[in-house]
Each structure stands twice: as C-alpha cells, then as structure tokens.
Amino acid sequence: MHFTTEEFSRRTANVQADLKDRGLSGVLLFAPESHYYLTGYDTFGFAMFQCLVLPAEGQAHLLTREPDRRQAQLTSTLTDDQIHIWVDKIAADPYTGLLNLITDLGLAGKKLGIETQTAGLTAWHWQQLTLSMGNKVSLTEASDLVRLRRRVKSATEIDYTRRAAVLSDDALSAGISVTRAGAFEGEILAAMQGAVFKGGGDYAGNEFIIGSGDAALLCRYFSGRRHLDPVDQLTLEWSGAYRRYHAAMMRTLVIGSATVKQQKMHEAAVQALEACEAAIKPGNTMGQVFDAHARVFDKHGLTHARMNACGYGMGAIYNPIWVDFPMFYEGNPLVMDAGNVFFLHMILMDSDSNYAMCWGHSVLVTEQGVERLSQHSLDLVEL
C-alpha cells in the first residue's frame, strides 16, 4: 500500500462524516478512484461488476470476483472478512449478492448514496442493479461524495504528483531526443513511455496522444503511425503516472523552421498559459482561469482556434481517461483551494492555416498561488 493506515482511516472518517451530513446511511462506491482513495485497492477489475459498500458507521466491504480477491488482500486495507466474492456462472447475479451484503450490513430499507458517474458502473449493470434492489433500498446520486474529498491532496499525494511531473519531464526529453525529420511516431512513443517505466512510473489513465502533419490538429489518440516529413509539426499530450497520480503535459514541436504564424501562435499559447497561472490562487474560481485563457487568445485574434475548456483536475485516475474533476470552462463557479492539482492546456487548432500549437503542464495550488510542476522550458522547440 502506498499510504499509511492512519491516512486511510482519516479519509474514511471524513467521507463517513459527509454521509451523515447528507442524511445517508451509507454509499455504494463503483469508481475505482474511490476504492483506491479509501482502501488502497488497486485493480482494473472495475471493468467487471464490483462495489465497495461504505456504511456511515463501521467498516467498508467489497463485493468483487475471485480474480480480485488476492488483489484486494495485497493492495488494500480490507481484511478477508471485508472481501466478498460473487461467482462467475450462467445467469450470474452479483446484483442480488450486493443486496444480500447490504442487508447483512443492516442497510436494507435505508437511504444510500450511489456513484453513477463512473466507468465502474455501466448502464447495463445499473439497470440490473435497480431491478434487483426494487424498493428495498432508497438510492440517491452521490458521485461527488468522494470526488470532492479527493480534490485537496495530502502531503504524500503531493509527493507522488511531483514525482509524476518529473516522469512527464523525462518523457518529453526522451521524445525530443528521437524526434527528427523521418522519425517514426512509434519510436517517439516508445521513448516517452519507456522513460516513465524506467523511472518507476505506471501506465497513465489513457493513451499517450501523438499526431503529426494534419493529425497534429487532433487532441485524441488514434491508431496508425507515420514517419515525420522534413517540414512537419508534432503534437504530443502525455502524462507521467506514479502510484496512479498524474501530471499531464502537452507540446507541439516543429520539424524544420517555424513559420511566422507558428511563432505567433506559440507566443500566444505561452502568454495564455502564464495568464492562467496568475489567475490560479485559493479563493478564485475555475471560471476566472478560463477567462484569462480566453482573453489572451482573443486578443491575438485566435478565438476561432481555441477550445471551450483549458484544463482540468489531476489525481489518481483510472482508465479510460486521466481527466479528473473539475474542468476549467466559462462561468465555472467552483472555488480553487490549496492542495488542488490541475493540468493547464492551451490548445490552438487553426484549421485555416492547418497549424496546431498546444502548450501545457500541471500545476499545484499553494497558499501563495501556483507552483509549476514541470521544469521544462516554454521555448518553442524546432528540430
């Protein structure tokens, strides 16, 4: 386990206090991030049906499959008495198994929260679950319950995030070292991902994103690799991950010499990034950060090329994507606190010129303002 039992106990006590404040007797947790945060349980077994039941009083209990029994024993605070197995068979019914566990814990007929905003609970499982529960349990939406607690990072979580940022820097250095005219995108990806693994890191919550030529204007991974042209552009978005904690970065590299248009786009992206950093401080809202980003790009005449969001939270996140709550978008009233970690991405995709210029890194909110976690230069990279 990557945290002390005292830290896990403190987290659990805080969430149980939140349950009582909401008038809930317990919560059904399906998000793998919640399982990891409260117990250390670390698995991709959430792709199958599993649930952590946390009563407002007492211990958490996990319902999962046999392959994850030892996973829970090794990685979590859960004892054998707290691990319950549903059996794979024709017409398997883990939903009734969950209802039986809820009943055994004295929670039947009570008002319980449930996490639905997660890949850990598909629409299929939700339908089967509600059919099995019937009117035996009253369920209310509680996807934000643990997520709100996860926003403010502990000292250990910040240490892991800083380590993830070092790995992100190492990945960029490794990627740049093999990027040149004629380079194969697969070689660049291999260098970047290899740097993370060599540094003791993990797989990130989603694929590293790479796109050159026309595809430099995409900000999603897609299959298929190409070789770089003598004059080209390469957009990269990636994240080092350490103990599941992320610190994402983004860059557009120029192969050959940058045009005047690319230089101006780069200047705008860096100015927007620095303006967002200046707007990040405890008590300011997420919307204020987006406004700072928009003002700079609009001033440079790049309104048509910017996005409708400019970043989001970072944390211990599982597949299919490393994006964590919340996001910087226009009018977001959520207030930032010391201990929050964010990824700032200044994305410019100019379809008129067919140029991309994307610049980003992760930051920590401190009492004094913002701490930039990446050590890499913001200078334009021409290779």
C-alpha positions in Angstrom: 0.0 0.0 0.0 1.2 3.5 -0.8 -0.3 5.3 2.2 -0.3 4.8 5.9 -3.2 3.1 7.6 -3.7 6.3 9.5 -4.2 8.3 6.3 -6.7 5.7 5.0 -8.6 5.9 8.3 -8.7 9.7 8.2 -10.0 9.7 4.6 -12.7 7.1 5.6 -13.7 9.1 8.7 -14.1 12.3 6.6 -16.3 10.6 4.0 -18.4 9.0 6.7 -18.9 12.4 8.3 -20.0 13.7 4.8 -22.5 10.8 4.6 -24.0 11.8 7.9 -24.2 15.4 6.9 -26.2 14.4 3.8 -28.5 12.2 5.8 -27.2 9.0 4.2 -26.7 5.6 6.0 -24.1 4.5 3.5 -22.9 4.7 -0.1 -22.3 2.3 -2.9 -19.0 3.1 -4.5 -18.2 2.0 -8.1 -15.5 4.4 -9.1 -12.0 2.7 -8.9 -10.6 6.1 -7.8 -12.9 5.9 -4.7 -11.8 2.4 -3.9 -8.1 3.4 -4.2 -8.6 6.5 -2.1 -10.4 4.9 0.8 -8.6 1.5 1.0 -5.7 1.4 -1.5 -7.5 -1.3 -3.6 -5.7 -1.1 -6.9 -7.1 -3.1 -9.9 -8.7 -2.9 -13.3 -11.3 -5.3 -12.1 -13.8 -2.5 -12.1 -14.3 -3.5 -15.8 -16.4 -6.3 -14.3 -19.1 -5.7 -11.7 -17.7 -4.8 -8.3 -18.8 -2.4 -5.5 -17.4 -1.1 -2.3 -20.1 -0.5 0.3 -19.2 2.1 2.9 -21.7 2.5 5.8 -21.9 5.8 7.7 -20.8 3.7 10.7 -18.4 0.8 10.6 -16.1 -0.8 8.0 -16.2 -0.8 4.2 -17.0 -4.1 2.5 -16.0 -5.1 -1.1 -18.1 -7.3 -3.4 -15.9 -8.5 -6.3 -14.9 -11.5 -8.4 -12.4 -14.3 -7.4 -9.5 -12.9 -9.5 -9.5 -9.8 -7.4 -9.6 -11.5 -4.0 -5.8 -11.6 -3.8 -5.6 -8.1 -5.4 -7.6 -6.7 -2.5 -5.6 -8.7 0.0 -2.3 -7.4 -1.3 -3.1 -3.8 -2.2 -5.8 -2.7 0.3 -6.6 -2.3 4.0 -9.5 -4.7 3.6 -9.4 -7.9 5.7 -10.7 -11.3 4.5 -13.9 -10.6 6.4 -14.5 -7.5 4.3 -14.0 -9.1 0.9 -17.0 -10.9 -0.6 -17.0 -12.8 -3.9 -19.7 -13.3 -6.5 -19.3 -16.4 -8.7 -19.0 -16.4 -12.5 -21.6 -18.8 -13.9 -24.5 -18.9 -16.3 -27.1 -16.3 -15.1 -24.7 -15.0 -12.6 -26.4 -12.5 -10.3 -24.0 -10.2 -8.5 -26.8 -7.7 -8.0 -28.7 -9.9 -5.6 -25.4 -10.6 -4.0 -24.9 -6.9 -3.4 -28.4 -6.6 -2.0 -27.6 -9.5 0.4 -24.4 -7.8 1.5 -26.4 -4.5 2.1 -28.9 -6.5 4.1 -26.2 -8.2 6.2 -24.7 -4.8 7.0 -28.1 -3.6 8.3 -28.6 -1.1 5.4 -31.7 -2.5 3.8 -34.5 -0.1 3.8 -32.1 2.8 4.4 -31.2 5.8 2.2 -27.9 5.1 0.5 -25.8 7.2 -1.9 -24.5 5.7 -5.1 -21.8 6.6 -7.6 -23.1 6.5 -11.2 -20.8 9.0 -12.9 -18.0 6.4 -13.5 -16.9 3.7 -15.9 -17.2 1.3 -13.0 -21.0 1.2 -13.3 -22.3 0.7 -16.9 -25.8 1.3 -17.9 -26.4 -2.4 -18.1 -25.2 -3.0 -14.6 -27.3 0.0 -13.3 -30.4 -1.5 -14.9 -29.9 -4.9 -13.4 -29.0 -3.4 -10.0 -32.2 -1.3 -9.8 -34.3 -4.3 -10.8 -32.7 -6.3 -8.0 -33.0 -3.6 -5.4 -36.6 -2.7 -6.1 -38.0 -0.8 -3.2 -35.7 -2.5 -0.7 -33.1 0.3 -0.8 -33.5 4.0 -1.4 -30.7 5.2 -3.7 -29.6 8.8 -4.3 -26.9 10.3 -6.5 -23.6 10.7 -4.7 -20.9 10.7 -7.4 -19.4 13.8 -5.9 -19.1 12.5 -2.4 -15.5 11.0 -2.5 -14.6 13.1 -5.5 -14.8 16.3 -3.6 -12.6 14.9 -0.9 -10.0 13.8 -3.4 -9.6 17.3 -4.7 -7.3 18.5 -1.8 -4.2 16.4 -1.8 -2.3 15.3 1.2 1.4 15.7 1.6 2.1 12.2 0.4 -0.3 12.7 -2.6 1.6 15.9 -3.5 4.9 14.0 -3.3 3.6 11.4 -5.7 2.3 14.1 -8.0 5.6 15.8 -8.1 7.2 12.5 -8.9 4.7 12.1 -11.8 5.7 15.5 -13.0 9.4 14.5 -13.1 8.4 11.5 -15.2 6.5 13.7 -17.5 9.6 15.9 -18.0 11.7 12.8 -18.6 9.2 11.6 -21.2 9.4 14.9 -23.1 13.2 14.9 -23.0 13.2 11.3 -24.3 10.7 12.1 -27.0 12.6 15.2 -28.2 15.9 13.2 -28.3 14.5 10.9 -31.1 12.3 13.4 -32.9 13.7 14.5 -36.3 12.8 14.5 -40.0 12.0 11.0 -41.0 11.5 9.8 -37.4 8.8 7.1 -36.8 6.0 8.1 -34.5 6.2 4.7 -32.8 9.8 5.3 -31.9 8.8 8.6 -30.3 6.0 7.0 -28.3 8.3 4.1 -27.2 10.9 6.6 -25.9 8.4 8.6 -24.0 6.6 5.6 -22.4 9.9 3.9 -21.7 11.1 6.9 -19.8 8.1 6.7 -17.5 8.6 3.0 -16.8 12.3 3.3 -16.3 11.6 6.0 -13.7 9.4 3.7 -11.7 6.1 5.0 -13.1 2.8 3.5 -14.1 0.7 3.3 -17.2 -1.3 6.6 -17.5 -5.1 6.7 -17.3 -5.3 6.9 -21.1 -3.0 6.5 -24.1 -0.2 9.0 -24.9 -1.5 11.2 -27.6 0.6 11.8 -30.7 -0.3 13.4 -34.0 1.8 14.8 -36.8 1.0 16.6 -40.1 -2.7 17.1 -40.4 -3.2 14.9 -37.3 -1.3 17.5 -35.2 -4.6 19.3 -35.0 -6.2 16.3 -33.2 -6.1 16.0 -29.4 -7.2 12.4 -29.2 -5.3 9.2 -29.6 -6.0 7.1 -32.8 -4.4 4.0 -34.2 -1.8 4.1 -37.0 1.7 5.6 -37.1 3.6 7.6 -39.7 7.1 9.0 -40.4 7.7 12.7 -39.9 8.2 14.8 -43.0 11.3 17.2 -43.4 8.9 20.1 -42.6 6.3 18.9 -40.2 4.5 19.5 -36.8 4.1 17.1 -34.0 1.5 17.5 -31.2 2.1 15.4 -28.0 -0.1 15.0 -24.9 1.1 12.6 -22.2 1.4 12.1 -18.5 3.8 10.6 -16.2 2.0 8.5 -13.6 3.3 7.5 -10.2 1.3 5.5 -7.7 -1.6 6.3 -10.1 -1.1 10.1 -9.7 -0.8 12.1 -12.9 0.9 15.3 -14.0 0.0 15.8 -17.7 1.8 17.9 -20.2 1.3 19.0 -23.8 3.6 20.3 -26.6 3.6 21.0 -30.3 7.1 20.5 -31.7 8.1 22.0 -35.1 10.2 19.9 -37.5 12.2 22.3 -39.6 12.0 26.0 -39.0 8.9 27.6 -37.6 6.9 30.0 -39.8 6.0 33.4 -38.6 2.4 32.1 -38.0 3.7 29.3 -35.8 5.9 31.7 -33.8 3.0 34.0 -33.2 0.7 31.1 -32.1 3.4 29.9 -29.8 3.8 33.4 -28.2 0.0 33.5 -27.7 0.0 30.0 -26.1 2.7 30.8 -23.6 1.1 34.1 -22.7 -2.2 32.3 -22.1 -0.5 29.7 -20.0 1.2 32.3 -17.8 -2.1 34.3 -17.5 -3.9 31.2 -16.3 -1.1 30.5 -13.8 -1.5 34.1 -12.5 -5.3 33.5 -12.1 -4.8 30.3 -10.0 -4.9 31.1 -6.3 -7.1 29.9 -3.4 -10.5 31.6 -3.4 -10.5 32.3 -7.2 -13.0 30.4 -9.3 -12.3 27.9 -12.1 -14.1 30.3 -14.5 -11.6 33.1 -13.8 -8.9 30.8 -15.1 -10.8 30.1 -18.3 -11.4 33.8 -18.8 -7.7 34.5 -18.5 -7.0 32.0 -21.2 -9.8 33.3 -23.5 -8.7 37.0 -23.1 -5.2 36.3 -24.4 -6.2 34.2 -27.3 -9.0 36.6 -28.3 -6.5 39.5 -28.1 -4.3 37.6 -30.6 -7.2 37.0 -33.0 -7.3 33.3 -32.3 -10.8 32.9 -30.9 -11.6 30.6 -33.8 -8.7 28.3 -32.9 -9.1 27.9 -29.2 -11.1 25.4 -27.2 -14.1 25.8 -24.8 -12.0 24.5 -21.9 -8.4 25.0 -20.9 -7.7 22.3 -18.4 -8.9 20.1 -15.5 -8.0 18.4 -12.3 -5.2 15.8 -11.9 -5.2 12.9 -9.4 -5.1 9.2 -9.0 -7.3 8.3 -12.0 -8.0 5.0 -13.8 -8.9 4.2 -17.4 -10.4 5.1 -19.7 -9.1 8.6 -19.3 -6.9 10.6 -16.9 -9.2 13.6 -16.8 -10.3 14.3 -13.2 -13.0 16.6 -11.8 -13.3 19.6 -12.2 -12.7 21.4 -15.6 -11.8 25.0 -16.5 -14.7 26.3 -18.6 -16.5 29.6 -18.9 -18.5 30.5 -15.8 -17.4 27.6 -13.7 -18.1 28.9 -10.1 -16.1 26.2 -8.3 -13.6 27.8 -6.0 -10.0 26.6 -6.0 -8.2 25.5 -2.8 -4.6 25.0 -1.7 -3.7 21.4 -2.4 -5.6 21.2 -5.7 -3.7 19.9 -8.8 -4.6 21.0 -12.3 -3.5 20.4 -15.9 -3.5 23.6 -17.9 -3.7 23.1 -21.7 -3.5 26.0 -24.1 -4.8 24.3 -27.3 -4.7 26.1 -30.6 -6.1 24.2 -33.6 -6.2 26.6 -36.6 -8.0 24.9 -39.5 -7.4 28.0 -41.7 -3.6 27.6 -41.7 -3.6 23.9 -40.7 -1.3 24.7 -37.8 -1.5 23.4 -34.3 0.2 25.0 -31.3 -0.6 23.3 -27.9 1.2 24.1 -24.7 0.5 22.8 -21.3 1.7 21.4 -18.0 0.5 20.6 -14.5 0.4 22.9 -11.5 -0.2 22.7 -7.8 -2.3 25.4 -6.0 -0.5 26.7 -2.9 -1.4 29.3 -0.3 0.8 31.7 -2.2 -0.6 31.0 -5.7 0.6 28.4 -8.1 3.6 26.0 -8.3 4.6 24.9 -11.8 5.4 21.2 -11.5 7.2 20.9 -14.8 10.8 22.1 -15.1 10.8 22.1 -19.0 11.3 25.4 -20.8 8.4 27.1 -22.5 10.6 27.9 -25.5 9.4 26.8 -29.0 11.1 23.6 -30.0 12.4 23.3 -33.6 14.0 20.1 -34.6 
